[in-house]
Amino acid sequence: MIATRKNFSRLAPDEREELFARLAAAIPNPRSALAFSSPFELLVAVALSAQTTDVAVNQVTPALFAAAPTPKALAALGEERIGSMVRSLGLWRGKAHRLVGMAQALLERHGGEVPRDLAALTALPGVGGKTARVVLNVAFGLPYVAVDTHVFRVCRRTGLCLGKDPAEVQERLPGVVPGDYLVRAHHLLLLHGRQVCMARKPRCEGCPLAGLCPGAGG
């Protein structure tokens, strides 16, 4: 199928439905690998996960969340103390600075609550479109699809959604994902990219998308 301006996909609607049905069968319980117990903790964890792994984030957040489980407590903790607790992560100084600004903004603009609104979230210091979409999807079960390098790679290889970069695919992807899969789409594509469709040496042999993806099972 030739991609059109309307759907930005090389796959026909029935092929997109089949793609997600196969992913759902292969990954029956898609969920975030980040450890959190509240929308605020998830927001902090996702913000810390930039250019590092979920495993690394999970190693520092228990102590951080114990010391600062709320925006008020995080703001009071301050950059220096936060920095000492997340020092093992990449770009830790900038992250500590932005976490304080984010916590202060949550207090000043939203009474310390994490807003369920994309525009309000992305207006917070250090919260980009991808982070906001992850929080809205994972914490609140809203139909947002965040696009990281794994999701972008799967979309590009399968032809599910076309775009020059992750940001463009992120804007277009909700229009090509079948409605029943919108809430699960982010983690289905993400986990498939991590576990099967890796950047190097993808496991095409035995891939559940064989016959739909030009590479899988080819």
N, C-alpha and C positions, 0 to 999 in steps of 0.2 A: 504494500500500500504506500502511495506517495504521501508524504507529510503535507498537511494543509495548514493554513493560518488558523483554522478553527480548532484543530486538536493537537497540533505540534507533535504528532506521533506517527511512526512508521507502521504501527500495529493497528489493525482494525478493531472496532469495539469488542467483538467476540474474542479476539486474540488477547486483548488486555484483560478481559474477564478471566480467561483461561490462565494467563500468567499469574494473576493474584490468587486464583484458586489453587494453583500448584504450590505457590509459596506458602499459602496458609496451611496446606496439608503437610508441607515439609517443616514448617515452623509453627506448630499449633498454639504456642503461648508466647508470642513476641513481647518482650518487655525490656525496659531500660536496664543497663548493667550498672548504672549509678545507684549508690545507696543513699536513701533519703526518707524522711518521715513526714514531710510537709511540703507544700508548694514553695515556701521560702527556701527550704533546704535544697530542693531540686534546682531552683533558680541559681543559688550559690554554686552548687556542684557543676551545673552546665557552664556557668561563667568561668569556673576554674578549669574546665576540660579543654579549653582552646589550646591547640598545639601540644596536647599531652594525652595520655591514655586514661580511660575510665578506671583502670586498676590503680594507677598512680593517684588519681583523685580520691578514690575510696580509702586510700591509705592515710590521707591527711584530714578528711572531713569528720571522722568521729570525734577527734579532739576539738576541732573547730566548732562543730555543732554543739558539743557539750559546753563549751565556753560561751557560745553566742548562738542560741537557738532562735533568736528573733532579730528583726532589723534594729531594734533599739540596742540590744546587747552587742550586735556586730558593729554598729556605729561607735559605741562606747569603747569597744576593744581597741580601735584605732589601727592605723596602717602598720606601725612598727610591730605590734603584737601579732596581727594577722600575718604579716610578712614572715615572721619567725615560724609560724605554724604551717605555712604553705611553701616554704623555701625550696623544697625538693621538686616543685613543679616549674616548668618552663615559664619564663616571663613573670615570675612571682611578684616582683615589685609593682609592675603595672596592674596586675590582678588585685593586689592588696589595696592599691589606691582606688581602683574602680569599685571594689566591693564596699568600701566606706561610702563613696559617693552614691552608690545604688541604695544602700541601707538608709542613708539620710533622705534620699528622694522618696523612698517608700513611706517613710515617716511623715514627711512634709506634704506629699501629694495624695497618699492613699491610706493614711492612718495606720501604717505598718502592715497592710494587707497586700498580697500580690494580686494585681488587677487581672481580670480575665478578658483583656482587650489587647489586641496586637499593637495598636498605636501607642497605648499607654505604656506597655512593656518596652517597646523599642525607644521610648523617650527617656528611659532610665539610663544613667551612666553605665557604659560597658555592656549594654544589652542590645545585641544586633538582631536581625530578622531570624536567623537560624536559632539562636538561643530562645527567643520569644516563642517561636513555633514549637520547639521541643517542650517548653513549659506548658503551653496551652494544650498541647496534645497529651502529654504524659500525666500532668498534674490534674487537668480538668476534663480530659476525655473529649476535647474539641477536635473537629476535623481539619487539623493543620498538618502539613507535611514539610518537615525540615529537610534540607538537602545538604549533606556533607559530602566529602570526597567519595565515600562508599556508595551513597545513593546516586550521586552524579555518574559514577562509573557504570553502575548497573543500568541506569536510564540510557546512557550513551551506547553501551554495548548491545542492549536488547532492542534499541530503537523505541522504547516505551515513551520517552519524552525528549525532545530535541531542544538544544540551547547551547549558546556559546560558552557559558560558564554556570557554576552552581546557582548563582543568584537568578539567572534567567530561567533555569529549569525549575527553581523553587516557585517562581511566579506562575509557571505554566502547568506544573504537575497536577494540581488539584483538578484541572479541567480534563485530564486524561485518565485519572484513577476512577474506576467504577465506584459508585457511591457507597456500596456496602463495605468497601475496603478502605475508605478514606481515613478512618481513625487508626487502622492498623498499618497503613501503607508505609509510614516512616520506618518503623522497626522491621517490617517484613523485608523491605529493600535494603536497609542498613545491615541486618544480620546476614542476609544472603551475600552482600558484598564482603562482609568480614569473613564468613565461613566457607563460601564457595567461589564467588566471583572476585577473587583477590586481584590486586593490581599486577602482581607478578605470579606467574604460574597458576592461573585460575583452574579450578577443578572442573573442567568442562565435561570430562568423562563421568557420567552418572549424574550430571546436573539436572535438577527437576524441570528446568526450562528447555530441555532438549527438544528441538523441533520448532520452538518459538524464537529462540535467540539464534542469530546467525553463527555464533561460535559454539554454543553448547551442544555437545554430542555430534558436532559436525565432523 
